[in-house]
Amino acid sequence: MTTTMSANPITILIVILAAAALLDAGIVRQRRSESNEIPPTEQETNARVVLERCERRYQEGKAKETHAAWAYTSNLTEYNLIKNTEAATEFAAIQKSVAEELRQFDYRTFRNEDLKRRFKRLAVLGYAALPEDKFKELFGAVSSMESNYAKIKICSYRDNTNCHMTLDPEITELLGNSRDPEELKYYWVEWYNKAGKPTRESFQKYVDLNKESAKLNGFNNGAEVWLDEYDDPTFEQQVQDVITQIRPLYEQIHAYVRHKLRQKYGDAVVSKKGPIPIHLLGNMWGQTWEGIADLTTPFPEKKLLDVTDEMVEQGYTPLKMFQMGDDFFQSLNMTKLPQDFWDKSILEKPKDGRDLVCHASAWDFFATDDVRIKQCTRVNMREFFVVHHELGHIQYYLQYQHQPIEYRKGANPGFHEAVGDLLSLSVSTPKHLKQVGLLKDYEEDEQVKINQFYRSGVTKFVFLPFAYTLDKYRWSVFRGEIKPEEYNCRFWQLRSEYSGVEPPVVRTEQDFDPPAKYHVSADVEYLRYFVSYIIQFQFHKAACTLAGEYVPGDAEKTLHNCDIYRSAAAGNKIKEMLALGASKSWPDAMEVLTGERKMSADAILEYFKPLQDWLVEENKRLGAHVGWTAT
């Protein structure tokens, strides 16, 4: 039986009066709040009108420049180079014009912080600060290095009539598959000689003009320009602190791999206590070591996770790989790839014989839904993960495309890279590969888990010192701490100090090896990759928690076994962070997803702790020397 209580009229009147009083108080509070808002000054009102006009010009120029760069890197002809140079020069003039127009306002006195931030980002000119003739000279120097890199052809070690071998895919695949140290040495020497030595003059011109540009923008050198993107004067020290923090695990991996390579190649090729000869690591730059996982895997009798054969058997194509990536993002309640992506991207190496830059890259054309990828995709597991990484960039573009042009970028340079790898951490798990039908008859015991940790360690963790040294080297060059007459020797000193690797033959100042890495030839800052490899694990931990896939202390819900596929809860938070673009500082953006405001190696070390524990004991058992001495 339900009891109904009748309301007393006086009670009703009191409730009505109380509600009215609360409503009135709310209105008063709202009015007071509104009255406390600082109205824009006349200068700020005028500045906003000018800013919006400048943004339209800037965006149109940036879009035109991007189209020209796409045309050139997709087809390396002299005609396209001329058009690319013209578009870049034209955009530089627009940048300069916009900056000059904005500088009529003293934006540092603005009371509106967002307006101040937008002005600051458009008022810095970059290379456009150079006079037009010097800008063209700088652009030409970088284009020359990039073109040299892209056009290198090498004769086959086993067939000297075949002189059409390129880095991607032929030489890259060979470095990961050949176990003949002389063959590996041959390709390494040929590549470095052709990629580096011919570019020394262009590199020096680039360094000189880079410094001049930095000074015109109010910086002392190019190192300050790059580090300024991180909005933190202590950031360089933070990075050094992370390097120190990860060193113990890196040394354990290094010791174990060196021991295994000595077993394979003998003392005459690999020393007991020295750096590892770089050509034996399965990668042209020794930046990742998964290419030799078959030689070094802790428990080789256990099936190594590799779904390449299954992909081939199921008839996977590059198109299907990208469709699978699109499905992953949609499962997170994120944005479906627009039709323009499918119509305009280059997802396979063209068969018309043209030269192009095959390095996988994602492109934003600064128009609604015009995003593309250029990738000479091969059907294998590694590239399946690369596809998801590149689509992470695309998703970032789509989420912040509503922002004004100066905010259409990552919260810091590392964010873009981290977002792509955040997805790869899930996609690469046995759990996910089983779910999408690519992994069959795969039983995971403790030894299999160690194999998986190890595979991830030689893919991701060993990359960190390499990424750090590539920019530490260039910072030192830009600052004048490394002189032209020691460019090559100091480069290898840093590689030895931080990565414990060395070239297979003696290199001197007659050689010039840094531009053998694409990002040096193309003037691409590399610290972003280091930062991304640290913060992606912070992102991963937060996303896994939101997805209910990570619970501290739960052996079934660990960071390494987490797959956020189909979690709208994780996807919505990721979207919220991405949508900010560069409109907020990177600590603000990171806090949206993780609740944290600084870069920390804690999450990546937690992820790899089972591997570190195993390696410490295994290296003791093997008698493997930990650390290295220069040779």
C-alpha positions as CSV (number, residue, x, y, z in Angstrom):
1,M,0.0,0.0,0.0
2,T,1.4,3.4,-1.0
3,T,0.9,6.3,1.5
4,T,0.2,9.7,-0.1
5,M,1.0,12.8,1.9
6,S,-1.0,15.9,1.3
7,A,1.0,19.2,1.1
8,N,0.3,22.0,3.5
9,P,-0.4,25.3,1.6
10,I,2.0,27.2,3.9
11,T,4.7,24.7,3.2
12,I,4.2,25.1,-0.6
13,L,4.4,28.9,-0.2
14,I,7.7,28.6,1.8
15,V,9.2,26.3,-0.9
16,I,8.2,28.7,-3.7
17,L,9.7,31.7,-1.9
18,A,12.9,29.8,-1.1
19,A,13.2,28.7,-4.7
20,A,12.7,32.2,-5.9
21,A,15.3,33.5,-3.5
22,L,17.8,30.9,-4.7
23,L,17.0,31.7,-8.4
24,D,17.4,35.4,-7.7
25,A,20.7,34.7,-5.9
26,G,21.9,32.7,-8.9
27,I,21.0,35.6,-11.2
28,V,22.8,38.0,-9.0
29,R,25.9,35.8,-8.8
30,Q,25.8,35.4,-12.6
31,R,25.6,39.1,-13.1
32,R,28.4,39.7,-10.6
33,S,30.5,37.1,-12.5
34,E,29.7,38.8,-15.8
35,S,30.6,42.2,-14.4
36,N,34.0,40.8,-13.2
37,E,34.9,39.7,-16.7
38,I,37.5,42.1,-18.1
39,P,36.1,43.5,-21.3
40,P,38.4,43.6,-24.3
41,T,40.3,46.9,-24.8
42,E,39.8,48.8,-28.0
43,Q,43.3,47.6,-29.1
44,E,42.3,43.9,-28.4
45,T,39.1,44.3,-30.4
46,N,41.0,45.8,-33.4
47,A,43.7,43.2,-33.0
48,R,41.2,40.3,-33.2
49,V,39.8,41.7,-36.5
50,V,43.3,41.9,-37.9
51,L,44.3,38.5,-36.6
52,E,41.3,36.7,-38.2
53,R,42.1,38.4,-41.6
54,C,45.8,37.3,-41.2
55,E,44.8,33.8,-40.3
56,R,42.8,33.4,-43.6
57,R,45.8,34.5,-45.6
58,Y,48.2,32.3,-43.7
59,Q,46.0,29.2,-44.0
60,E,45.6,29.7,-47.8
61,G,49.4,30.1,-48.2
62,K,50.1,27.1,-46.0
63,A,47.6,25.0,-48.0
64,K,49.2,26.0,-51.3
65,E,52.7,25.2,-49.9
66,T,51.6,21.8,-48.7
67,H,50.1,20.9,-52.1
68,A,53.4,21.8,-53.8
69,A,55.4,19.8,-51.2
70,W,53.1,16.8,-51.7
71,A,53.5,17.0,-55.5
72,Y,57.3,17.2,-55.2
73,T,57.9,14.4,-52.7
74,S,55.4,12.2,-54.6
75,N,57.3,12.7,-57.9
76,L,60.9,14.1,-57.6
77,T,61.2,16.0,-60.9
78,E,63.0,19.2,-61.6
79,Y,59.7,20.8,-62.5
80,N,58.1,19.9,-59.2
81,L,61.1,21.1,-57.4
82,I,60.8,24.5,-59.0
83,K,57.1,24.7,-58.1
84,N,57.8,23.5,-54.6
85,T,60.5,26.2,-54.1
86,E,58.2,28.9,-55.6
87,A,55.3,27.9,-53.2
88,A,57.6,27.8,-50.2
89,T,59.1,31.2,-51.1
90,E,55.6,32.6,-51.6
91,F,54.5,31.2,-48.2
92,A,57.6,32.6,-46.5
93,A,56.6,36.1,-47.9
94,I,53.1,35.6,-46.5
95,Q,54.5,34.6,-43.1
96,K,56.7,37.7,-43.0
97,S,53.8,39.9,-44.1
98,V,51.5,38.5,-41.5
99,A,54.1,38.8,-38.7
100,E,54.8,42.4,-39.7
101,E,51.0,43.2,-39.6
102,L,50.6,41.6,-36.2
103,R,53.6,43.3,-34.7
104,Q,51.8,46.7,-34.9
105,F,50.1,45.4,-31.7
106,D,52.0,44.8,-28.5
107,Y,50.4,41.5,-27.9
108,R,52.3,40.9,-24.7
109,T,50.1,43.6,-23.0
110,F,46.8,41.8,-24.1
111,R,44.6,40.8,-21.2
112,N,43.0,37.9,-23.1
113,E,45.5,35.0,-22.8
114,D,44.1,33.1,-25.8
115,L,44.5,36.2,-28.0
116,K,48.0,36.7,-26.7
117,R,48.9,33.0,-27.5
118,R,47.5,33.2,-31.0
119,F,49.5,36.4,-31.8
120,K,52.7,34.9,-30.4
121,R,52.4,31.8,-32.5
122,L,51.9,33.7,-35.8
123,A,54.4,36.4,-35.0
124,V,57.4,34.0,-35.0
125,L,58.7,33.8,-38.5
126,G,61.0,30.8,-38.5
127,Y,63.1,30.6,-41.7
128,A,60.8,33.2,-43.3
129,A,62.7,35.8,-41.3
130,L,65.6,35.5,-43.8
131,P,65.9,37.8,-46.8
132,E,64.3,36.1,-49.8
133,D,67.6,35.2,-51.5
134,K,68.9,33.6,-48.3
135,F,65.6,31.8,-47.7
136,K,65.9,30.3,-51.2
137,E,69.4,29.3,-50.5
138,L,68.5,27.6,-47.3
139,F,65.5,25.9,-48.9
140,G,67.7,24.8,-51.7
141,A,70.3,23.3,-49.4
142,V,67.7,21.2,-47.5
143,S,66.0,20.2,-50.8
144,S,69.4,19.1,-52.2
145,M,70.0,16.9,-49.1
146,E,66.5,15.4,-49.2
147,S,66.7,14.8,-52.9
148,N,70.1,13.1,-52.6
149,Y,68.7,10.8,-49.9
150,A,65.6,9.9,-51.9
151,K,67.4,9.1,-55.2
152,I,70.2,6.8,-53.9
153,K,70.5,3.5,-55.7
154,I,73.0,0.8,-54.7
155,C,74.4,-2.2,-56.6
156,S,73.5,-5.6,-55.3
157,Y,76.2,-7.3,-53.2
158,R,75.6,-10.6,-55.0
159,D,74.8,-9.2,-58.5
160,N,76.7,-6.2,-59.6
161,T,74.6,-5.8,-62.7
162,N,71.6,-4.9,-60.5
163,C,72.3,-1.3,-59.5
164,H,68.7,-0.2,-58.7
165,M,68.4,-1.2,-55.1
166,T,66.7,1.4,-52.9
167,L,66.6,1.8,-49.1
168,D,62.9,1.1,-49.0
169,P,62.0,-1.7,-49.4
170,E,64.9,-3.7,-50.7
171,I,67.9,-2.7,-48.5
172,T,65.8,-2.4,-45.4
173,E,64.4,-5.9,-45.8
174,L,67.9,-7.3,-46.5
175,L,69.4,-5.7,-43.4
176,G,66.7,-7.5,-41.4
177,N,67.2,-10.9,-43.1
178,S,70.8,-11.4,-44.1
179,R,73.2,-12.9,-41.5
180,D,76.3,-12.5,-43.6
181,P,78.4,-9.8,-41.8
182,E,80.3,-8.9,-45.0
183,E,77.1,-8.4,-47.0
184,L,75.7,-6.3,-44.2
185,K,78.9,-4.2,-44.0
186,Y,78.8,-3.7,-47.8
187,Y,75.3,-2.2,-47.8
188,W,75.9,-0.1,-44.7
189,V,79.1,1.5,-46.1
190,E,77.5,2.0,-49.5
191,W,74.5,3.8,-48.0
192,Y,76.4,6.0,-45.6
193,N,78.9,7.0,-48.3
194,K,76.2,8.0,-50.8
195,A,73.7,9.5,-48.3
196,G,76.2,11.6,-46.3
197,K,79.5,12.5,-48.0
198,P,77.9,14.3,-51.1
199,T,75.8,16.6,-48.8
200,R,78.5,18.1,-46.6
201,E,78.5,21.5,-48.4
202,S,74.7,21.7,-48.3
203,F,74.7,20.8,-44.7
204,Q,77.1,23.5,-43.8
205,K,75.1,26.1,-45.7
206,Y,72.0,24.9,-43.9
207,V,73.8,25.2,-40.5
208,D,75.0,28.8,-41.2
209,L,71.6,30.0,-42.4
210,N,69.8,28.2,-39.6
211,K,71.8,30.2,-37.2
212,E,71.1,33.5,-39.0
213,S,67.4,32.7,-39.0
214,A,67.4,31.9,-35.3
215,K,69.0,35.3,-34.5
216,L,66.5,37.2,-36.7
217,N,63.7,35.5,-34.6
218,G,65.3,36.6,-31.3
219,F,67.1,33.3,-30.4
220,N,70.8,32.6,-30.1
221,N,70.8,29.5,-32.2
222,G,68.7,26.8,-33.8
223,A,68.8,24.6,-30.7
224,E,66.9,27.3,-28.8
225,V,64.3,27.5,-31.6
226,W,63.6,23.8,-31.5
227,L,63.5,23.6,-27.7
228,D,61.2,26.7,-27.5
229,E,58.4,24.5,-29.0
230,Y,58.2,22.7,-25.6
231,D,57.4,25.9,-23.7
232,D,59.6,25.0,-20.8
233,P,63.1,26.3,-20.1
234,T,64.0,23.2,-18.1
235,F,62.9,20.7,-20.8
236,E,66.4,19.9,-22.0
237,Q,67.3,18.9,-18.5
238,Q,64.1,16.9,-18.1
239,V,65.1,14.9,-21.2
240,Q,68.6,14.3,-19.8
241,D,67.0,13.1,-16.5
242,V,64.9,10.6,-18.4
243,I,68.0,9.3,-20.3
244,T,69.6,8.8,-16.9
245,Q,66.5,7.1,-15.6
246,I,66.3,4.6,-18.4
247,R,70.0,3.8,-18.7
248,P,70.0,0.7,-16.4
249,L,67.4,-1.2,-18.5
250,Y,69.1,-0.1,-21.7
251,E,72.4,-1.4,-20.5
252,Q,70.8,-4.8,-19.6
253,I,69.3,-5.1,-23.1
254,H,72.5,-4.0,-24.8
255,A,74.6,-6.6,-22.8
256,Y,72.2,-9.4,-23.6
257,V,72.1,-8.6,-27.4
258,R,75.9,-8.2,-27.6
259,H,76.3,-11.6,-25.9
260,K,73.9,-13.2,-28.4
261,L,75.7,-11.6,-31.4
262,R,79.1,-12.8,-30.1
263,Q,77.7,-16.3,-30.1
264,K,76.6,-15.9,-33.7
265,Y,79.5,-14.0,-35.2
266,G,82.4,-14.7,-32.8
267,D,84.9,-12.5,-30.9
268,A,86.6,-11.3,-34.1
269,V,83.4,-9.4,-35.2
270,V,81.8,-8.5,-31.8
271,S,83.9,-7.7,-28.7
272,K,83.0,-8.7,-25.2
273,K,83.0,-5.2,-23.7
274,G,82.9,-2.8,-26.6
275,P,80.1,-1.1,-28.5
276,I,78.0,-3.3,-30.9
277,P,78.9,-3.0,-34.6
278,I,75.9,-1.2,-35.9
279,H,75.5,-3.1,-39.2
280,L,74.7,-6.3,-37.2
281,L,71.6,-4.8,-35.5
282,G,69.1,-5.4,-38.4
283,N,68.6,-1.6,-39.1
284,M,70.6,0.9,-41.1
285,W,70.9,3.2,-38.1
286,G,70.8,0.7,-35.2
287,Q,67.7,2.6,-34.0
288,T,65.6,-0.5,-33.4
289,W,66.8,-4.1,-33.2
290,E,63.7,-6.1,-34.0
291,G,65.4,-7.1,-37.3
292,I,67.6,-9.6,-35.4
293,A,64.9,-10.8,-33.0
294,D,65.3,-14.3,-34.5
295,L,68.9,-14.4,-33.4
296,T,68.4,-12.9,-29.9
297,T,65.0,-13.9,-28.7
298,P,65.3,-15.3,-25.2
299,F,63.3,-18.5,-25.9
300,P,63.6,-19.2,-29.6
301,E,61.9,-22.6,-29.3
302,K,58.7,-20.7,-28.5
303,K,56.7,-19.3,-31.4
304,L,57.7,-15.7,-32.1
305,L,54.7,-13.4,-32.5
306,D,54.6,-12.5,-36.2
307,V,51.4,-12.4,-38.2
308,T,53.0,-11.6,-41.5
309,D,52.4,-15.0,-43.0
310,E,48.8,-15.0,-41.8
311,M,48.3,-11.6,-43.4
312,V,49.6,-12.9,-46.7
313,E,47.5,-16.0,-46.5
314,Q,44.4,-14.0,-45.8
315,G,45.1,-11.9,-48.8
316,Y,45.8,-8.6,-47.0
317,T,46.6,-5.6,-49.2
318,P,47.8,-2.2,-48.2
319,L,44.3,-1.0,-48.7
320,K,42.9,-3.6,-46.2
321,M,45.6,-2.6,-43.7
322,F,44.4,1.0,-43.7
323,Q,40.7,-0.1,-43.6
324,M,41.6,-2.1,-40.4
325,G,43.2,0.9,-38.9
326,D,40.2,3.0,-39.7
327,D,38.0,0.5,-38.0
328,F,40.1,0.7,-34.9
329,F,39.6,4.4,-34.6
330,Q,35.9,4.2,-35.3
331,S,35.6,1.6,-32.5
332,L,36.9,4.2,-30.1
333,N,34.0,6.6,-31.2
334,M,36.6,8.6,-33.2
335,T,36.2,10.0,-36.7
336,K,35.8,7.9,-39.8
337,L,38.3,8.6,-42.5
338,P,36.9,11.0,-45.1
339,Q,36.5,10.0,-48.7
340,D,39.3,12.5,-49.7
341,F,41.7,10.4,-47.7
342,W,41.0,7.3,-49.8
343,D,40.9,9.2,-53.1
344,K,44.1,11.2,-52.7
345,S,46.5,9.2,-50.5
346,I,49.4,7.1,-51.9
347,L,49.3,3.8,-50.0
348,E,51.5,1.7,-52.2
349,K,54.7,2.4,-54.1
350,P,53.7,3.6,-57.6
351,K,54.7,1.3,-60.4
352,D,55.4,4.0,-63.0
353,G,59.1,4.2,-62.2
354,R,59.0,7.7,-60.6
355,D,61.4,8.7,-57.8
356,L,59.5,9.7,-54.6
357,V,60.1,10.0,-50.9
358,C,58.8,6.6,-49.6
359,H,59.3,7.5,-45.9
360,A,55.8,7.0,-44.4
361,S,54.2,10.4,-43.7
362,A,50.8,11.8,-42.8
363,W,49.7,15.1,-44.4
364,D,47.3,17.9,-43.4
365,F,46.2,20.1,-46.3
366,F,44.5,22.7,-44.0
367,A,41.1,22.3,-45.6
368,T,38.1,20.5,-44.2
369,D,38.7,16.7,-44.3
370,D,41.6,16.9,-46.7
371,V,44.1,14.6,-45.0
372,R,46.4,12.0,-46.7
373,I,49.1,9.5,-46.1
374,K,52.1,8.7,-48.4
375,Q,53.5,5.3,-47.7
376,C,55.1,2.6,-49.8
377,T,53.3,0.0,-47.8
378,R,54.4,-3.6,-47.7
379,V,52.2,-6.4,-46.3
380,N,53.9,-7.4,-43.1
381,M,53.2,-7.1,-39.4
382,R,55.7,-4.2,-38.8
383,E,54.0,-2.1,-41.5
384,F,50.6,-3.0,-40.1
385,F,51.6,-1.2,-36.9
386,V,53.1,1.7,-38.9
387,V,49.7,2.1,-40.6
388,H,48.0,2.6,-37.3
389,H,50.8,5.0,-36.2
390,E,50.3,7.2,-39.3
391,L,46.5,7.1,-38.9
392,G,47.1,8.4,-35.4
393,H,48.5,11.6,-37.1
394,I,45.5,11.7,-39.4
395,Q,43.1,11.4,-36.4
396,Y,44.8,14.3,-34.7
397,Y,44.4,16.4,-37.8
398,L,40.7,15.6,-38.0
399,Q,40.1,16.3,-34.3
400,Y,41.7,19.8,-34.3
401,Q,40.7,20.9,-37.8
402,H,38.1,23.3,-36.2
403,Q,40.9,25.3,-34.5
404,P,42.5,28.4,-36.0
405,I,45.5,27.7,-38.2
406,E,48.1,28.5,-35.5
407,Y,46.6,25.9,-33.3
408,R,46.4,23.1,-35.9
409,K,49.3,21.2,-34.5
410,G,50.2,19.0,-31.6
411,A,50.3,20.3,-28.1
412,N,54.1,19.8,-28.4
413,P,56.1,18.1,-31.2
414,G,56.1,14.8,-29.4
415,F,52.3,14.6,-29.0
416,H,51.6,13.8,-32.6
417,E,54.0,10.8,-32.6
418,A,52.7,9.6,-29.2
419,V,49.1,9.5,-30.4
420,G,50.0,7.1,-33.2
421,D,52.0,4.8,-31.0
422,L,49.3,4.9,-28.3
423,L,47.2,2.9,-30.7
424,S,50.0,0.6,-31.8
425,L,50.5,-0.4,-28.2
426,S,47.1,-2.0,-28.3
427,V,47.2,-3.3,-31.8
428,S,50.4,-5.2,-31.2
429,T,49.1,-7.2,-28.3
430,P,48.3,-10.9,-28.8
431,K,44.8,-10.1,-27.4
432,H,44.0,-7.7,-30.3
433,L,45.6,-9.7,-33.0
434,K,43.5,-12.7,-31.9
435,Q,40.4,-10.5,-31.9
436,V,40.9,-9.4,-35.5
437,G,41.6,-13.0,-36.6
438,L,45.3,-12.7,-37.4
439,L,46.7,-14.8,-34.5
440,K,45.8,-18.5,-34.3
441,D,47.1,-21.4,-32.2
442,Y,49.1,-19.1,-30.0
443,E,49.5,-20.1,-26.4
444,E,51.0,-17.5,-24.0
445,D,53.1,-18.9,-21.0
446,E,55.7,-17.0,-19.0
447,Q,58.5,-17.6,-21.6
448,V,56.3,-16.4,-24.4
449,K,55.5,-13.3,-22.4
450,I,59.3,-12.6,-21.9
451,N,59.7,-13.0,-25.7
452,Q,57.0,-10.4,-26.2
453,F,58.5,-8.0,-23.7
454,Y,61.9,-8.5,-25.4
455,R,60.5,-7.9,-28.9
456,S,58.9,-4.7,-27.7
457,G,62.1,-3.7,-25.9
458,V,64.3,-4.0,-29.0
459,T,61.6,-2.1,-31.0
460,K,60.8,0.8,-28.6
461,F,63.1,1.0,-25.6
462,V,66.4,0.8,-27.5
463,F,65.2,3.6,-29.7
464,L,65.4,6.2,-26.9
465,P,69.2,6.8,-26.8
466,F,69.3,7.0,-30.6
467,A,66.5,9.6,-30.7
468,Y,68.2,11.6,-28.0
469,T,71.6,11.7,-29.7
470,L,70.3,12.7,-33.1
471,D,69.1,16.0,-31.7
472,K,71.8,16.4,-29.0
473,Y,74.3,16.2,-31.9
474,R,72.4,18.9,-33.9
475,W,71.9,21.1,-30.8
476,S,75.7,21.0,-30.4
477,V,76.3,21.8,-34.0
478,F,73.8,24.7,-34.0
479,R,75.4,26.1,-30.8
480,G,78.8,25.9,-32.3
481,E,80.0,23.4,-29.6
482,I,80.8,20.9,-32.4
483,K,83.0,22.5,-35.1
484,P,82.8,21.7,-38.8
485,E,86.2,19.9,-38.7
486,E,84.9,17.4,-36.1
487,Y,81.3,16.9,-37.5
488,N,81.7,13.2,-38.1
489,C,83.9,12.1,-35.2
490,R,81.8,13.8,-32.6
491,F,78.7,12.2,-34.1
492,W,80.1,8.7,-33.6
493,Q,81.4,9.7,-30.1
494,L,77.8,10.5,-29.1
495,R,76.4,7.3,-30.7
496,S,79.0,5.3,-28.7
497,E,78.4,7.2,-25.5
498,Y,74.6,6.9,-25.4
499,S,73.8,3.9,-27.6
500,G,76.9,1.7,-27.3
501,V,77.2,1.2,-31.1
502,E,80.0,1.8,-33.5
503,P,80.4,1.7,-37.4
504,P,81.6,-1.5,-39.0
505,V,84.6,0.3,-40.5
506,V,86.8,3.2,-39.4
507,R,85.1,6.6,-40.2
508,T,87.0,9.8,-40.4
509,E,86.3,13.5,-41.2
510,Q,86.6,12.5,-44.9
511,D,83.2,10.9,-44.3
512,F,80.0,12.6,-43.2
513,D,77.4,10.2,-41.7
514,P,74.7,12.2,-39.9
515,P,72.6,12.9,-43.1
516,A,72.4,9.2,-43.7
517,K,69.3,9.5,-41.5
518,Y,66.4,11.0,-43.4
519,H,65.4,13.5,-40.6
520,V,68.9,15.1,-40.7
521,S,68.8,15.4,-44.5
522,A,65.2,16.8,-44.4
523,D,65.7,19.2,-41.4
524,V,63.2,17.5,-39.2
525,E,63.6,17.9,-35.4
526,Y,63.8,14.4,-33.8
527,L,63.3,15.0,-30.1
528,R,59.6,14.7,-30.8
529,Y,60.1,10.9,-31.2
530,F,62.0,10.6,-27.9
531,V,59.3,12.6,-26.1
532,S,56.6,10.5,-27.8
533,Y,58.1,7.2,-26.7
534,I,58.0,8.4,-23.1
535,I,54.6,10.0,-23.0
536,Q,52.8,7.4,-25.1
537,F,53.2,5.0,-22.1
538,Q,51.6,7.7,-19.9
539,F,48.8,8.0,-22.4
540,H,48.5,4.2,-22.7
541,K,48.3,3.8,-18.9
542,A,45.5,6.4,-18.6
543,A,43.6,5.0,-21.6
544,C,43.8,1.5,-20.3
545,T,42.5,2.6,-16.9
546,L,39.5,4.3,-18.6
547,A,38.9,1.2,-20.7
548,G,39.0,-1.1,-17.6
549,E,41.9,-2.9,-19.1
550,Y,44.5,-1.9,-16.5
551,V,44.2,-2.5,-12.8
552,P,47.3,-2.2,-10.6
553,G,48.2,-5.6,-9.0
554,D,45.8,-7.6,-11.3
555,A,47.9,-10.1,-13.2
556,E,45.3,-10.3,-16.0
557,K,45.0,-6.5,-16.5
558,T,48.5,-5.3,-17.0
559,L,49.8,-2.5,-19.1
560,H,51.4,-4.9,-21.6
561,N,48.2,-6.9,-22.1
562,C,45.9,-3.9,-22.6
563,D,43.8,-3.4,-25.7
564,I,41.6,-0.4,-25.8
565,Y,39.8,-1.5,-29.0
566,R,36.1,-0.7,-28.8
567,S,36.4,1.5,-25.7
568,A,34.4,4.6,-26.2
569,A,35.3,5.8,-22.7
570,A,39.0,5.8,-23.6
571,G,38.3,7.2,-27.1
572,N,36.3,10.1,-25.9
573,K,39.0,11.3,-23.5
574,I,41.7,10.9,-26.2
575,K,39.4,12.9,-28.5
576,E,39.0,15.6,-25.9
577,M,42.8,15.9,-25.6
578,L,43.4,15.9,-29.4
579,A,40.7,18.5,-30.1
580,L,42.7,21.1,-28.1
581,G,45.5,21.0,-30.7
582,A,48.0,23.6,-29.6
583,S,45.4,25.9,-28.1
584,K,46.6,25.0,-24.6
585,S,50.1,24.2,-23.2
586,W,51.1,20.6,-23.4
587,P,50.8,20.0,-19.6
588,D,47.2,21.2,-19.9
589,A,46.5,18.8,-22.8
590,M,48.2,15.9,-21.1
591,E,46.3,16.5,-17.9
592,V,43.0,16.0,-19.8
593,L,43.8,12.3,-20.5
594,T,46.3,11.4,-17.8
595,G,45.8,13.8,-14.9
596,E,49.6,14.4,-15.0
597,R,51.4,17.6,-16.0
598,K,55.0,16.4,-16.7
599,M,56.9,13.9,-18.7
600,S,58.0,10.9,-16.7
601,A,59.6,7.5,-17.5
602,D,57.7,5.8,-14.7
603,A,55.0,4.3,-17.0
604,I,57.4,3.0,-19.6
605,L,59.6,1.5,-16.8
606,E,56.5,-0.1,-15.2
607,Y,55.6,-1.6,-18.6
608,F,59.0,-3.1,-19.0
609,K,59.7,-4.2,-15.4
610,P,59.2,-7.9,-16.1
611,L,61.8,-7.7,-18.9
612,Q,64.3,-5.8,-16.7
613,D,63.9,-8.4,-13.8
614,W,64.5,-11.3,-16.2
615,L,67.5,-9.6,-18.0
616,V,69.3,-8.9,-14.7
617,E,69.2,-12.6,-13.8
618,E,69.9,-13.9,-17.3
619,N,72.9,-11.6,-17.8
620,K,74.4,-12.8,-14.5
621,R,73.8,-16.4,-15.6
622,L,75.4,-15.8,-19.0
623,G,78.3,-13.8,-17.6
624,A,77.5,-11.0,-20.0
625,H,79.3,-7.8,-19.4
626,V,77.0,-4.9,-18.7
627,G,78.0,-1.5,-20.1
628,W,80.6,-0.8,-22.8
629,T,84.0,0.9,-23.3
630,A,84.8,2.9,-26.5
631,T,87.0,1.1,-29.0
